[in-house]
């Protein structure tokens, strides 16, 4: 029977069913969208919507790096509660001369020299002892590992919160009686995975101290992310350019 030939009541009933079905479909779709929205909002609320609890007031190297240095430096302490090192931060330069990073491979790896392009931040750790050594306590592997964790945190904050940063260099405090000679260098690509998730996923709280670093969560990850980035550093001025070369040599491997 054609639509024209059907009685009016039948035609109206069919149209009503179609209309009702459309309403039901829209209601189900709206409910699904609402569920997705509520779930996503809940996840954002649960995570706080922030990468970390601290954010510097500026994304510039002068103010931002200084604030990062002050904040991170105060988190790392001796078992007695004293801050381990004073940390200063700023542009990758020495006495207003820009630094160029020169990475020198070992002979076993080819012996090549690579000049790294890009903008960088420089942090200095000073233990306030002679030549910036740590004045109190013993130099132990656990304390060195804790300082490497601190350097990693400085790098992650810098890449996340400072503008157009490609490199982060951290000068480590020397042992007593020695000159500063060890640095950590991080490139942005090396920590891209850590920047894509909240800081606490990489560096869980509470911040450990030298007595607890060995058993602290994610310490193996800290070792993995920092061990290959440790270098012996030296500084040399350019021949004609108004710049300083920061020369990074691989640390000798123990036999």
Phi, psi and omega in degrees: 000134181284162178302322181295324186277344182291148176297152181304321182296322180293316180298318181294323180295317180296317179295322179296321178296318178298318180295318179296319178299320179296320178297319179297317179300315180295323179295318179296317179297318180296320178297318179297316179296320178296321179296316179298317181297314181295318180297313180297318179296322178295320178296319179295320180295320181295323181274353181079354180066015182234147179287324180207167182289335183249141173222128178295157183284346182222148175264010178275157184292323184293300183283313184298313180294324178296317180293321177298316180300315181294316183294308183295319181303324182283349180277339188255119190222161173290165174302335179282348181104351179284143175296135186289309183222151167277140183235130173241152182215154179179197179295161178281084181204164179227119181050049177069004175263129180294146178262140168250133182272124176242114180261123182251122180285158172290160178300323180297332180265003178122336177075015181285158173244128179243127175265120185269128177272162174115169184270146183219162173246145180237130176240144178237127175261128180230124179276004177066014171263192180301129180056030178074015173293162179281120190290328186243152175082175181262148175280107182240165176297324180294320178292321177298319179295321178296319178294327175294321176298318179297318178297320178298319179295319175302318181294316182295316176300318183296311180296326183281323192247346179260150188277130170058040179268127179254335184221147171230129177241134178235119174277125183271152177291142181279168169290159180300134180086358180244163175273152174301129184212354184248133178224153170252134176238129178239136169259151184304317183297336182288339182237023182301320179297322180288329179286340183277354178227163183304150183302322184294343176288330178268317183236083183296150174270156000284158177295128181286173172237179183303333181280340185244354185298326184297327183253006181289149178302140175070012176300320175302324178292322177298316178298317181295321184279344184247332187302314183284353181257008176274133181222158166269128185246155172213161182238138177213141180279151177289157181294311184237326180290148177276072180208169178240136174269125170266106184267124180248118178249144178296145177290144178296139179275140179282138182271000000 
